[in-house]
Structure formats: C-alpha cells, structure tokens
C-alpha cells in the first residue's frame, strides 16, 4: 500500500516538481529501455521504490559486500547489472572489525601509516570483489556505484579535509581504487553517484548528518517509530515533499546515466566527426561585418565552452572539420586573430571555406576523412543551411536551435562518447591529415605508376597475435572491430564477454599495424580465425588502397590452412560494406553453393615489407610462396 501511494505521489505531486536537465537526445536514435539487475543491500532499494514510470525494469537482489558473498547470476533478459557495494561491509572486512565497532574506524584512525595500511587492504579487497562479481556476471555490462563521500568535514570546518586520515580524503581514495579495479574488468564500468548527489543536493538525501559515516546511504525514517515515546516527541527529519522530489530526481538521473553508459558500451550509433560553421557558431556574429565588437566579447561565454567541448571530443578520438561560406584567406586570418591559439586550424582534420553549397563541401569532407554521413554531425546557426544539408544528405545529423545546448550535447551524448581512448584514437586527427597529404602526393605523382608510388611510401606491416584480454592490443582490436563499417566482412558487433569467449575457445585474433615514410598508422586491421575458417576481417579506412588487406588475407589464409586443407570465409552484405564485397575474390577464394573457399593463399604485394613474421610477437607462418 505504501509503495502504491508513493507511485501515485510521483505521478501527481512529486513529478510536477522534478526539473531535471537530463542528458541530451538530439543525436540519439531513441530511448534504450533496460532490464536492470540491481545488487546491494537495503540502501539501494530506494532506487526501486522511486523508479515508477521510468520505462526501465529493476530487479533488486539483496547482496552484501563481505568476503565469499554469493553473487547472484544474471537472468537471460537482464541488460545490465548495477552494484552498490556497502561501505560498512568493506571496512569490516579490511579491518576485521565487527559491527558496531566498525562504525568508528574513521574516527579512531591516528596516523598516516594507519591510513596507508587501510588503503592498501581496501585496494586488495575491492579488486577481489570486482573480479568475483564481473566474473560471475560476464555476459552483460556491470556498473559499480561509487561510495557516498562525506557531505561535510567531520573534523571541523577549518581542519584540512585532505589530511590522509580525513574521512573525506579516504572515501575519495576508496572510489579511486574502486574505479581502477573496475577498469581492469572487461565488462566493468564505474558509475559516479557522487556527481549526481552533488547535482541534486546532498542535504536533501544523504544520511551522514544523522547516521555514521560508514552507513553512507540515503536518509531513511525506518527508526522514527522507535523514538515515538521519547519525552520530547521527535519531529520528522526534513521535509517529506522536498525529500521525495530529490529522491525521484536522483533516481531518474541515475537511471539516465545507466542508460547512457550502456549505450556507450554498445557503440551503436557513434559520432566520429563534428563539422562546424564559423560565423555565429564558433564565435558571436559575422566576423567580417563586426569589427566594432571586442575580440574577447566575441568568444567569451558559450563560444569558449563550445571550443573546449570540441577539443574534448577530439581528445576522445573524434574528428573535427570546418564548413563555412566565406572568403578563405581573410577568414583564416580572422580565425587566428579571434582564437589566438586556444583552438587552431590544426585541430581540424578538414577545413572547407568557400562559397559552394555546404552540402557539397560536406560530401568532400566525408570523402577526405573516409566516413559515412550517419557517423557525422553538422552544427550551424542557420536553419536554412541545415535544411539544405539535410535534404542532400538525409543520414547526416544536424544541430541548430538553441546554441546554449551545443556544448552539453557534444560532451554528454552517449553517441559522442567512447568506452576508452586508445593510442590510435588520440592521434586520429594527425593520422587523417597525414593520409590527406599522402593522397595529395599520389595525385601529383603523375609520371610514375601506382605500383611505383606505393613502393615509394616504404610501407612496413607488422602482425600481432591476441590470445587473452590482457594482450597488448586487445582494447584496440575490440574498438576497431566494433566501430568499422565500410571494410567489415560481416558487420558483426561483439560483446566483450563474447569476444573473450571466442579467444578462450581456440579462436585467433590477428591484428596488424602499418607504417610508411610519412606516419605510423598504428593498428589498422583485425582478423578473426577459428580452425579452418576466416570468421571476420576489418580494415581501418585510413589505409584503403594501400594493399595492407592483401597481406592480412595472406597471413589469415595460411594460418587457417594449418588447421584444414580448405579455408572457408564468410561475407555478409550489410548495406554499408561495399568496399570489401570483392575482398575474398581478390584473395583467390571461389564462390560455391556452400560459401567462399580457398585451398591456397594469395601472394601479398611485394612493395610492403612484413617486419615481424616468425618473431616471438607472431607465430611463424610462411608468407611468400617461393620461400
């Protein structure tokens, strides 16, 4: 009955008071409604009780955080598990202290050495807990909520809150250690509940104004009736409406964050390129017509915020481009004068400043960076220009409207975020610019043949075998295979647990890198082999046309021939992978009624030097037919 009243309350009174700037959705294909397995003690049950009409289904299973606690299995329909570790249990285990004595652990810490020992033991225990939980629930993402950090300094307002024995410092360190342990698990993610608490307001929700720091939970009135016979009758702790509104806001925002993390992990509709206009987009007004406006006023406020957001997107591995209707030379001068090095033209993979239709320029940019329109966003203040681009390129996502939203959309949309940043991702702009220079060199070669030009690049390819999730290039392989569309022989997307299972059951994952005289392209291909079958091959678009895929095919076929006398390959038309439709034909495979087969490997191009075949980094395999 109480929950029924609460649900009714949310549908009427409380939700009218809820005013949340939830994560932006203009780039999304639609909401992702989740079946959530919630693991934790009674503290996290608050989330279940206040999740009515959220669209998500939560199944709460009580689970403590003691050693040897039984971890429940995920049900077949569960999409994600969310774990709330109990701080009191963690402290009890690492200090071997029972309740209620454990509630005084922070208060009794006397020295930095005591604090250091506590942190060392906590780190080991949290690693053990994370490994046990993610190992048991291996098929879906597992999100670990952070411990609630103290809402105020228990030692006093003028005492150093960063002293090594301070509860504030220690719980923050616990969260850092938990985050570190979680990031070592292939299906683990850190869910920062403190960020949400800070946003909503701790004073409305957190119980450390009344309960011990080790309880670290939500305000609760369960003990109110126990005090009913006191000489001074107790008053309700806090305002019920204020608390219920704040609790509802916290729950909705946490659920939204869980949905975002799941989408980031899935990488279904990623944005890989952001194209921006200049006038009234990268600065206020039309720069060519507003000499009277002070240069600082032109960019202070939202333009600086947008520029910073673009650089964070670039830091994640995204690409930036400029598409502006202007005279190029004076506009470049104005750009440099306005931004004064804060953001530079070198931060952009492509720059198109001319009077051509923007759709035409954007198609040129897409060709230059070798991306599909569906993976790009165009930002412009002019709705007419956005309409022209959308009409010509329907798959393109466009942003106009309220310019105050642009920064938040770029930074907070799940589509612009990545699960991790690899070395290749962080260098992507540099790589794309080098590719553009390489193509310019090819266009101006003129008098020499294509083969001679390729030989002049001094291409060198190396191969690496990934055998476990701890292998050096596992993360990059997983990223590349799940983000590549154009040269992807099956288009299959892999869950990390599924990928690990493939390796654990005898599958081979072979990756290769490619260098030339201009740049090191990093890891550019992934090939999956199982027995005598080539399961999947993907190739980065930045090395199209160089022949690296032929070397990959030669190596893959020879490895598969070690298991069978005839190699089978699979090719699936995804509607976006026309680039590789003739790949196996070029490798010498024959199309039969049963599929693609080959009894011998192709001859790789001689202009590519293969650097490490037969070294400890890669199992020996003969490449050249005349060896």
N, C-alpha and C positions, 0 to 999 in steps of 0.2 A: 504494500500500500504506500509506504514512504517513497519508494522509487517511482511509483505511478504519479504521485503528487509532484515529485521533482521533475519528471519528464513533462508533465503538464505545465509546470512553472517555467521550464526552459522554452516551451512552445509559445508562451504568452508573455510573462513579465520579464524574465531574465534576458531572453534573446533580443528584446527591444532595446536593452541597454548595451548589448555587445556591439562594439565598434572596432573591428579588427582590420588593419591593412594586411590582409592575407597575401601570401606570395602571388606575384603577378601571373596572369594566364594568357596574355595575347599570343604567345608563341606556342601554346600547348594545343595538342590535338583533342583534348578532353580530359575530364577528371579520371583518376585511377582509383576505383573503389576497392578497398582491400579487406581481406580476411586476416586479422591481426591476432597472433598468439602472444599474449601478454604474460610474462613470467616475473614474479616478485611476491613480496609479502602483502599484507593488507593495505600498505601505504599506497600502492599503485592502483588499488581497486577504485580509488576516487575517479580515475580516468574512465573506467567502465560506466560508473554511475552517471557521469556527466557527458557521455558521448551520444545521447539520444539524437536521432535525426541527422547524424553527421554523414551518413552514407557508408560508413565503414562498420564492419562487424568485428567486435573484440571478444576473444575467448580468454578469460583470465584463469590461469592455473597457479595456485599458491606454490611458491618455491623460495626457500630460504637461500642464504649465501654461506652456509657452513661447508667445511670440507666433507666430501663424499655425499653431498646432497644429490639426490636422484634428479637428473634433468629430464623433464617430460619430452616425449617425441612430438614432432610436428605432425599435424593431421594432413592428409593428402590435399585438402583445399586451402591450407594456410599459405598466404603470400609472403609474410614477413613475421619474424619474431622480434619482440621488444622486451628487453631485460632490464629490470630495475634491481640492481644489487643493493643489499641492505647494509648500510654503513656500520650499524651496531654489530652485525654478524661478522663483518670483515675485521673490525677492531678486536672482537672477541677471539677470533681465530689467530690473528697475528701476534696478539699479546698473551694468548692462553689465559684470558681473564673472563670469568662468568658474569652474568647479569646479577645485580645492578652495578657491580664494581666497574664493569667495562665502561659505564656511562661517565666515569670520572677520569678516563685515560688522558684526555687532553688537559684537564685541569691539573693533573699530577706530573706532567712532563717537566723535568727540571733543567735539562741541559740540551745543548745542540747535539751531543753524542746520542742521547736518548732519542731525539727526533730523527737523527740519521738512521739509527737501527730500526726504528718504526717504519721509515720509508723503505728501507731495504727489504724488510719482511713483507711489507704490503705489496711491493712490486712483484715479488715472487708469488705471493698468493693470488694476486689479480691475474697474472699470466696463467697460472694454473686453472683458475675459474673460467677465464675466457676460452682457453684451449678446450676444456671439458665441454662447455656449452656449444661452441661453434662446431666441435667435432661431432656431438650428438645431433645437432640440427644443422646438417651440412648442405641441404638441398635448397635452402632459401636464405635471403639476407637476414643477419641477426644484428639488431641495433641495441647498443648498450647505453642506457641513460646515464648521464653524469650524476655524481653525488651532489646534493644540495650544499652549496657553500654557505658559511655563516652569513646572516643578513646584517650583522654588525660586529664590532670588535669587542669580544668578551672581556678582554684585559682592560679596556678603557679607551676613551676617545683619543688620548694623546700618547698612548703606548704604540710602539712600532708594530703595525699589522703584518709586516713581512719578517718579523723575528722567526727563526726556524722552529720555535716551539708554539707559535701562534696557530690556533685552530684554522684561521682563515688561510694562512700560508699552507698548512698541512693538507687541508681538504683540496685546495687547488693543485697541490702536488699529487694527491691521490688521483685526481681527474687527469692530470698529465700522464701519469703512469698507466691509468686505465686506457686512455686514448692510444698510447704507444702499444700496449698489449693487443688492443682491438685491431690496429692497423697491420699487425703481423698475421692476422687470420684472414684467409682469402675471402670469406663471406661476412666479415665483421665490419661494422660501421659505428662511429661514435656519435651519439645523439646528445647535443649540448642543451640540457634542460635549464641550465643556469641562464643562458642567453634569453630564453623565453620568460623565466622568472623575473629577470631584470626588466624586460619589456613590459610585462603586465603589472609588476609591482609586488615585491616580496612581502610588504607589510600586510597585504590582503590575504596571503596564502601560507607563508612559511611559519612552522610551529616553534622555531627556536627562541621566540620571545617568551615562550611558556615552558616548553619541554627541553630536555638536554640536547646538546649539540649532536650527540651520536644518533638521536632519533631521526633527524634530518628528513622531515616529511612535511605533510600538509596539516594545517590547522584542523583539529577534529574535536567534536563535542561529546565523544563517547563517554567521558568521565563526568559530565555535567551533573547527571543524576546522583552520582556517588557523593556529591557535595551538597545535596539538597537540604540536609538537616543541620548545616552549619549555623552558628549563632548569627553570623552575618550572611544572609541569603546571597548566593552567587548571582552575578549578572552574566548574561550571555557574552561570550568573548568575541567582540567585534560585531559588525552589522551584518545580519543574515543576507540581505539583498546584495550588499557590496561583495560579500564573500562568494555567494553563488554566481554572480556575474563574472568575478575574477576567475573563479574555478572553471566556469564554462569557457571563458576566453583562453585560459591556459590550455584546456583540453583540446579545443578546436585548433589552436595554433600548433600544439604538439602533433596532433593528427595530420595537419597540413605538412609539417616538417617531415613526418614519417613518409607521407606520400611522395614528397619531393625527393627524399633520399632513395626510395625505391625506383623512382623514375630515372634518377642519375645512374643508379646501378645498372638499369636496363639499357640505357642509351638508345632509346627507340627513335626519337626524332631530334638528333643533336643539331645544334647550330655550330657550324665550323667557320663561318665568315660573317662579319658585320660590315656592311657598306654604309658610309655616312655621307650626307650632303655637307656643305660648309656653311653658307650664309644662313643665319638663324637656326643652325643646328650645332655646329662646332663653336659658334660664338653668337652674340646678340647682333641682330640686324644684318644689313648688307654692308660688308666692309668697304666696298668700292664707293659707297654713297654716304658713308657716315664718318667722315674724317673728324667731325666735331666731338664724337664720343671718345672719352678717355679709354685708353687701351686696357686698363685694369677693369673698368666697368664693363667692358665688352665681354670679359670672360669670368669675372668674379661670380660666385654662386653656382647655379646649376651647370654652366658650361665646364667649369673646372671639375665638378663632380662627374659629369659625363666623360670627360677626357680620362680621369682616373679610372672610371669603370671600364673604359675601352682597354686601358693598359693592363688591368687585372684580367680581363678576358684574354688578352694576348698572352699574359703570363701563364694562363691555364693551357695554352696551346692553340688558341683560336687565332684566326687571321683577320686583319683589318684592311679596308680599302676605302678610297675616296671616289665619289662620283659627283661632280659639280659642274653646273653650267656657268662658265666664266672664261675669261682670258687666262691662259695658263701662267705665263711668266709673272705678271703683276700679282696674281692670286697666290702664287708660291711665295713671293716676297711678303705679302700681307700675312700669310700663314706663319711664316718665320718671325715676323715682327710682333704678331699678336701673342704667339705662344712662347717665344723666347726660350726654346729648348725644352719646355716642360713636356711637350709631346712633339715629335718631329715626323717629317715625311718618311724617314727610315723606319718608323714604326708600322708603316702601312705596306702590305705586300704588293698592292697595285694602286696607282693614282691615275684617274682619268678626269682631266679638267679641260673641257672644250664645250662647244655649242651643239653637239649632237644630241639626239634624244637619249634620255637617261637609260631607257631600256636597252638601247643599242650598246651603250657603254658598259652596262652591267653584264650583258652577254659576253662582251670582250673580256671583262674581269673574270667571269666564271671560266672562260676558256683558258685564260692565263694561269689561274690558280688550280685549274682542273677539278672543280667541284660542281655538284649538282645544285640547281636552284632551290630544291627542298631543304638544303642544308645551309641556307643563307638568309640573312635579314637585312633589309634596306631601311634606313632611318632618314626621314626628310620632313621638314616643317610644312611643305606644300602638298596639300591633299591631291591637287591636280597631277603633280608629278608622280605621287604614289599610285594614283589611278592608272596613269599611262604605263607604269612598270608592271602593275598587277595584270593589266589587260594583255600585255605582251608576254609576260612570264607568270602564268597563274600559280605555279608552285612556289613562287617567292613569297616569303613572309615579310610584311611591311609594317613599319611603326611610324605613326604620326601622332595626331591628337595632342594630349597633354604632355608637354616636354618635361614636366617635373617627374613623370613616371619612367623616363628612359633609363636613368641610372639604375633604379631598382629592378627594372625588367632585365637589364643586362647582367646585373650581379646576382639576382635571386632566382631567376627562372631555372627550372631543372634542365631545360633544353640547352642552356649556355654553360652548364657545369659539367665537370668530369669526375670520375671516381678517384683518379690520381693523375699526377703530372709526370710523364716520363721525360727523359733527357731529350728525346727527339721532339716531343711536343713543345717543350720550352724554346726550342730552336727553330720552330716551324717557319716563322717569317723569314729568317735568314736563309733557310733551305729553299723556300719558294722564290725568293729574289735571285738566288744562285741558279735555279732552274730557268728562270726567265732570261738570265744572262747567257746560259748555255744555249737556249733556243735562239737568242739573237746571234750568237756565234755561228750556229748552224745555218741560219738564214743568210748570213753574209759570207759563208764559206764558198758558195758559188762554184768555183773552179774545181773543187775536189769532190769525189764521190761520197755518198752517205757512209759507206764502209770505211773510207779513209778518215772521214770526220770522226766517226765513232772511235776508231783506233787512236786518233789524236787526243781523245779525252783521257787516255790512260786509265781505263776502268779496272777496278780491282774488287772482286767479290769474295766475301768470307762466309762460312757456314757454321752454325752452332746448333747443337742438339739440346733440347729442353726435355729433361726427364722427370722433374718434380716442380712443385710450385715455388721451391726455393732456388731454382735455377736462375741464372743471371738475367735472362731476357724474358722471363715468364710474363711479367706485367705488360711489357711492350707487345708481346705476341698476343696476349688476351685483348689488349686495346685495339691492335691493328685488325684482328680477325672480326671484331665486333663493330668496327667503325667503317670498314671498307665496303663500298657499294659497287664501284664500277668494274674493278677486276677482282671478282669474288665468284669462284666457280659454282658455288651452291647458294650463297646468300645466307647460310645458316648463322644464327646468333647463338652463342654459348653462354650458359650459366657457369660461374667459376667452379662450382662443385661438379658439374657435368664435365668440364674441361679437365679437372683434376682426375676424375674417374676414368676418362679416356686415356690419360697417361698411365694411371695405375694399372690398367688392364692391357698393357702392351702396346698402346698407341705411341707413335713417334711424332714429335713436333719439331720440325726443322725450320729455323729462321736464317735469314741471310742479311748481310749488310753490303752496302755498295759505296765505294769511294771513287772520285775522279779527280782530275787535276784542279778543279775549282772548289770542291766541297766534299765533306764526308756526309753522305745522306743518312747514315745510321741504319737501323733495322728497316728493311724495305719489303720483306716478304715473309709469309708464314705458310708452311705446307704441313698438312696432317696426313700421316700414313698409318694404315692398320693392316698388318700382314701383307698381302699382295694387292692392296687397294690404296689408291690415292684418294683420300676422303675429301679434301678441300685444299684449295690454293688461293691465297690472296696476295695482291701486289699493290704497293703504295702508288698512287697516281703520280707522284713526283719523279718516278723513274720510267714512265711509259716510253716506249720507243727505243730503249737502250739495249734491249736483248737480255736483261737480267732474268726475265721469266723463263727464257730458254735454258739457262744454266740451272735454275731451280728445277725445271722439268727433268733435265738430265740426271741430276742428283736424286730426285724423288723416284724416278723410274728405276734407277739402278739399285736403290735401297729396297724397293718393293720386289724387284726381281730376285733378291736374296731369299725371299720367303716363298715366292711362287714363280713358275716358269712363264706365267702370263699375268700381266698387270691390268687391273680394272680401274677405271676412273669414272667419276660422276660429274655431270654438267647439268645445272638447273637454270633455266631462263627465268630470272627474277623480274624482268622488265627494266632493270637498271644496269645489267652487267653485259651489255652488248660487246664491250671491249674484249671480253675473254671467250666469246662464243666459238671462235676458231682455234682456241689455245691448244687443245689436245690434238687436233688435226695437225697443227704446226709441229707438235712433238712426235708425230708419226703414229698416233693412235688410229685405229679403224673403228668405224661405227658399225655395230652388228645389231641383230634383233635384241640381244641381251644387254647391250650397252657399248661403252668405249673400251677397247682392249689394245694392248701392245705386247709384243714378245721381245722387243729390243728397245734400247734407249736412244734418244736423239743425240746428234752431235752438237754440242754447245758452240756458240760463236768463239772464234779464236782471238778476237780482239779484246775479250775480257779475261784478265788474269785471275785465276782462282787461287787464293792465297793460302788457305789452311786445310785443304783436304788431306787427310792422313795424319794430322796433328792430334794431340790429346783433346783439343777442343771439339773435334768432329771425328766420328768413326771412319776408318779407311774405306774408301769406295773408289773404284776406278772410274775416271771421267772420260778420258779420251779413248776412242775405240781402237786406236793404234798403240795404246800402252801395253 
